Amino acid sequence: MEKVAYQGQTLTRWQVGNSTFLALPERGARLLNWNLTLGDGSVRDVIYWPEQADFADIAKVRGGNPILFPFNGRTFDGTDIFHWRAADGVRRPMPLHGIARQGGFEIIRLDSRGFVARFVPGEEARACYPFEYEFTVTYRFDPLGLACEFALTNLGREPLPWCAGHHFYFSLPWSPGTTRADYLIRIPASRRLRHDIATGRLVPGPELQAQESFANPALVDTFHTGLQGYEAVFGERGGRGDVCVRLGTEKVPPPDAMFVTWTLAPDSPFYCVEPWMGPPNAPSHRAGLQLVPKGETRKFAVSVSLR
């Protein structure tokens, strides 16, 4: 573990086996990049980070793993986007993907295998989510993978709502001379949904095969739910080094848990495979919404590994 200067920032770098991890825990608890040195000396980027990132507006940087808390995606109050109502009936703002990815964190532990960072709500965060709580993000790095755990503790009196998730930007394609058509993904979902951003409603998604090509445009912005297993696996046809994203620690995933597949454009150098506790707009339709009782802690754990 060491500190490195990069584009006016001080990053923390971990070397674990042949894997190198770069993170900026103080800014959104953001994992920036994970790369792997292969046997021939070449380097494969697993988690993508753009070379010219705007750290002044880190929430909008398309790379790394933004933390989505307290809610995923877009929230609505009726048909009014980027607002929500809690049990007290008060209408409050809520940015896209919540308040943590652009927020400040304090490091409470930093060692040779990872870090623990605690969210420090600013003025915007307190206006959006004005509750008494502690939210921490814990990363552990391994030679061929990582694990990340969210912990939300309710320090107030009323049940605390949340439906959080991750936004991993995976480098794809990763082998020279290949395209998205050379890569396949397997997600054990029984239902696919989409989000109508005009109304906030969940609507039926596309019909997909058990194994789909990343070249299929129907894969973009799809929510894969009704999970019959907890792993999404993707990789190059006939190649090695598949990526496995595991959602949760239970044998059977919660009924509303999901993986989201998304990318920006056909030529983007990344494809996002995102494990979420539930769908967007959870405070409204309540699918995937969890409540943390007074004085208790709830956790959400995911892992990513290479096979």
HELIX and SHEET records of a PDB file:
HELIX    1   1 PHE A   55  LYS A   60  5                                   6    
HELIX    2   2 GLU A  123  CYS A  128  1                                   6    
HELIX    3   3 ARG A  180  ASP A  182  5                                   3    
HELIX    4   4 PRO A  217  LEU A  219  5                                   3    
HELIX    5   5 ALA A  282  HIS A  285  1                                   4    
SHEET    1   A 5 GLU A   2  TYR A   6  0                                        
SHEET    2   A 5 GLN A   9  VAL A  16 -1                                        
SHEET    3   A 5 SER A  19  LEU A  24 -1                                        
SHEET    4   A 5 ARG A  30  THR A  37 -1                                        
SHEET    5   A 5 VAL A  43  ILE A  47 -1                                        
SHEET    1   B 2 ILE A  67  LEU A  68  0                                        
SHEET    2   B 2 GLY A 165  HIS A 166 -1                                        
SHEET    1   C 2 PHE A  76  ASP A  77  0                                        
SHEET    2   C 2 ASP A  80  ILE A  81 -1                                        
SHEET    1   D 2 HIS A  83  ARG A  85  0                                        
SHEET    2   D 2 ARG A  91  PRO A  93 -1                                        
SHEET    1   E 9 GLY A 104  ASP A 111  0                                        
SHEET    2   E 9 GLY A 114  VAL A 120 -1                                        
SHEET    3   E 9 TYR A 133  ASP A 142 -1                                        
SHEET    4   E 9 GLY A 145  ASN A 154 -1                                        
SHEET    5   E 9 THR A 297  LEU A 306 -1                                        
SHEET    6   E 9 VAL A 243  LEU A 247 -1                                        
SHEET    7   E 9 GLU A 231  GLU A 236 -1                                        
SHEET    8   E 9 TYR A 183  ARG A 186 -1                                        
SHEET    9   E 9 GLN A 211  SER A 213 -1                                        
SHEET    1   F 2 LEU A 160  TRP A 162  0                                        
SHEET    2   F 2 GLN A 290  VAL A 292 -1                                        
SHEET    1   G 6 TYR A 169  SER A 171  0                                        
SHEET    2   G 6 PHE A 270  TRP A 276 -1                                        
SHEET    3   G 6 MET A 258  TRP A 262 -1                                        
SHEET    4   G 6 THR A 222  LEU A 227 -1                                        
SHEET    5   G 6 ALA A 189  HIS A 195 -1                                        
SHEET    6   G 6 LEU A 202  PRO A 204 -1                                        
END                                                                             
